[in-house]
Amino acid sequence: MKIISNFLEDIEGIQIFYIIGLLIFFILFIVILVRTLRRPNKEMDDIKNSILNDNKSEETITSQP
């Protein structure tokens, strides 16, 4: 890893890519967090129940003659 670190330190302006990468990560994290927290509880319950209901409906369909 020391070889890679030394190589990257020699490149002019490489720090801007680190900053841009961190900014993209934090902005994406904040957007996902806000969208998740603002989602209505009813919609979250529907998603939760649809996952559970899909498995039950497949079992009942296959178990019936």
C-alpha positions as CSV (number, residue, x, y, z in Angstrom):
1,M,0.0,0.0,0.0
2,K,2.9,2.3,0.6
3,I,3.8,2.2,-3.1
4,I,0.3,3.2,-4.1
5,S,0.2,6.0,-1.5
6,N,3.6,7.4,-2.8
7,F,2.4,7.2,-6.4
8,L,-0.9,9.0,-5.6
9,E,0.9,11.7,-3.6
10,D,3.1,12.6,-6.6
11,I,0.1,13.3,-8.8
12,E,-0.8,17.0,-8.9
13,G,-4.4,17.9,-7.9
14,I,-5.3,14.4,-6.8
15,Q,-6.8,15.8,-3.5
16,I,-9.7,17.3,-5.4
17,F,-10.9,13.8,-6.3
18,Y,-10.8,12.7,-2.7
19,I,-12.9,15.7,-1.8
20,I,-15.4,15.1,-4.6
21,G,-15.7,11.5,-3.7
22,L,-16.5,12.3,-0.1
23,L,-19.0,15.0,-1.1
24,I,-20.8,12.6,-3.4
25,F,-20.9,9.9,-0.6
26,F,-22.3,12.3,2.0
27,I,-24.8,13.9,-0.3
28,L,-26.1,10.5,-1.4
29,F,-26.2,9.3,2.2
30,I,-28.2,12.3,3.2
31,V,-30.6,12.0,0.3
32,I,-31.3,8.4,1.0
33,L,-31.7,9.1,4.8
34,V,-34.2,12.0,4.2
35,R,-36.2,10.0,1.6
36,T,-36.5,7.1,4.0
37,L,-37.5,9.1,7.0
38,R,-40.1,11.1,5.0
39,R,-41.7,8.0,3.6
40,P,-45.2,7.6,5.2
41,N,-45.6,4.7,7.7
42,K,-48.6,3.4,5.7
43,E,-46.3,2.9,2.7
44,M,-43.6,1.2,4.8
45,D,-46.2,-1.1,6.3
46,D,-47.5,-1.9,2.8
47,I,-44.0,-2.8,1.6
48,K,-43.4,-4.9,4.7
49,N,-46.7,-6.7,4.3
50,S,-46.4,-7.2,0.6
51,I,-43.1,-9.2,1.2
52,L,-44.8,-11.4,3.7
53,N,-48.0,-11.8,1.6
54,D,-46.1,-12.8,-1.5
55,N,-44.6,-15.8,0.1
56,K,-48.0,-16.9,1.6
57,S,-49.9,-16.4,-1.6
58,E,-47.4,-18.6,-3.5
59,E,-47.7,-21.3,-0.9
60,T,-51.5,-21.3,-1.1
61,I,-51.5,-21.3,-4.8
62,T,-49.1,-24.3,-5.1
63,S,-50.8,-26.2,-2.3
64,Q,-54.2,-26.0,-3.9
65,P,-55.2,-28.7,-6.4
